[in-house]
Amino acid sequence: MDNDRQMNRRTVLDPAVADLLSNMEQRQSESQMTHNERRKRNRERSKIAARREQRATYDLPPSLRQMIKQLAEKERLPASQLVTLALIRFLDDLQDGEIDLGQYKEPSRSPRYDWNLIFPDDMIPPMPRGQR
Amino acid sequence: MGMKVISFANQKGGVGKTTTAVTLAAGLAADEYRTLLIDLDPQGHVAFSFGLEKTPGFYHWICEGKPLKDVVVPVRPNLDIIPSDKRTEQVKRHITLNDFRENILIDLLNNSGYDVVMMDMAPSLDVLHVNGLVASDWVIIPTRLDAMAIDGVREIILTMGEVARRGYPFQGYSILPTFFDRTTRETLVQFKEIVRTFGNRVWPPVPQDTRTREASAYSKTLWEYTPNSSVMIGYSNGRARLGGYRQIMKRVIEVING
C-alpha cells in the first residue's frame, strides 16, 4: 500500500502534552526557516497585529449575516467595508434623531444591561429555507 | 475513598524519582490527603529531603516486625514518611527467605489508615522492587528524555507486565518526563518518540530548574522553597500553563479519585 495512504490510528494525548509538542514543533520549524521565509513570517505577523485594533465580534441574527455576505458577493466588496458603511450611516441617523432606540427598548433582567432592543418580527427576515 | 498506593519507579537512576515523590506527597498532604511516603531506596534520600537523618525505619518495619505507627516519622501536617538507610539492603535478604515474599508490603499496608501511600523505589530490579510493584495501584515512571532513561521505562513496563501476569494487576501507569529542556532538538526527538509509543500515558513534563537542587540543599519541599518557579508551574502558553508539578498534582488527584 502507498505509504501516504496508510491508515494511522490517532492516539488521544494529554491536552497539555499535545499543546507543548505542537509549540515545540512550531519553534523548530521556525528555527529552520531561511532569511526570506523569516522576513515573510514577520511581515505577516505584524500585519495581523496591526489589524487587531480593527477587529470586533458581535452577535448578529444569522439571516442578517447571510444578507451581508450575499450583498458583499454581489457587489464584489469586502463584507467588513459594507458593515462599516452601514454602521456609519446608522450613527449619523441616530445623531440626527432619525432613529429612535426608545421604540425598541424593553427592560433587561441581565445584571450587565438595563435594556434590550426587541425588534419586530418583520424587521429581520427569516433565513431562506435552503440556507438554514 | 479507599487507600491508593502509587509508586515511583525507573531502573535508571538520577531521573527525579525522589524529588517527584517528595513533591507530590507534600502537595497531597497540603491538600489534606493523609499521606505516607515510604523510602524503598537504601540511599535514604526521602528523609534527607525533609532535613532528617537517614534512619532504618523501613528495616525495623519489615525485618523486626515493628508496628507501622512506631516506624513512621511525621514530617509535615498529614504527611508521614518511613525512612530508609543502607540497612534496607538487608531487607532484601529477609524478604528472599520469606514464604510469601511478593506480598509482604501489600499485607503490611492493609488497614494502614492513610488515603494515599507513595513509594519511592530504588533504581534496581530486585525482590523489594517487585514487592513495591505488587502493592501498587498506579506506577509513575519519571524519566529524563535521553535514550538510556527511556530504555529504563521500557524495562520497568516489562517488569510490570510480569507482575500483572502473576495476578497483581495495576490500575494504570504514567510516564513523567523530567529535567525537561524544551530548547534542545534532542528533547523534541525523544519527546515525540515517547508520545508516539505511549500516547496519553505521557504526562506533561517537569521543566529543568536549578532551584530543585537548592530546595533539597535547604531541606525544603518545592512548595515551600520555590512555589512559583518553572519546575512547579511549567511553561506559559498564553494564559494557560503547560507542565510542572502543580499540573502533575491535578493528574495524580484524578488518579486517586478514579
Boltz contact constraints between the chains, C-beta under 6 A:
constraints:
  - contact:
      token1: [A, 11]
      token2: [B, 199]
      max_distance: 6.0
  - contact:
      token1: [A, 12]
      token2: [B, 200]
      max_distance: 6.0
  - contact:
      token1: [A, 13]
      token2: [B, 200]
      max_distance: 6.0
  - contact:
      token1: [A, 14]
      token2: [B, 200]
      max_distance: 6.0
  - contact:
      token1: [A, 16]
      token2: [B, 204]
      max_distance: 6.0
  - contact:
      token1: [A, 16]
      token2: [B, 242]
      max_distance: 6.0
  - contact:
      token1: [A, 17]
      token2: [B, 202]
      max_distance: 6.0
  - contact:
      token1: [A, 17]
      token2: [B, 204]
      max_distance: 6.0
  - contact:
      token1: [A, 19]
      token2: [B, 237]
      max_distance: 6.0
  - contact:
      token1: [A, 19]
      token2: [B, 242]
      max_distance: 6.0
  - contact:
      token1: [A, 20]
      token2: [B, 242]
      max_distance: 6.0
  - contact:
      token1: [A, 24]
      token2: [B, 182]
      max_distance: 6.0
  - contact:
      token1: [A, 24]
      token2: [B, 188]
      max_distance: 6.0
  - contact:
      token1: [A, 28]
      token2: [B, 188]
      max_distance: 6.0
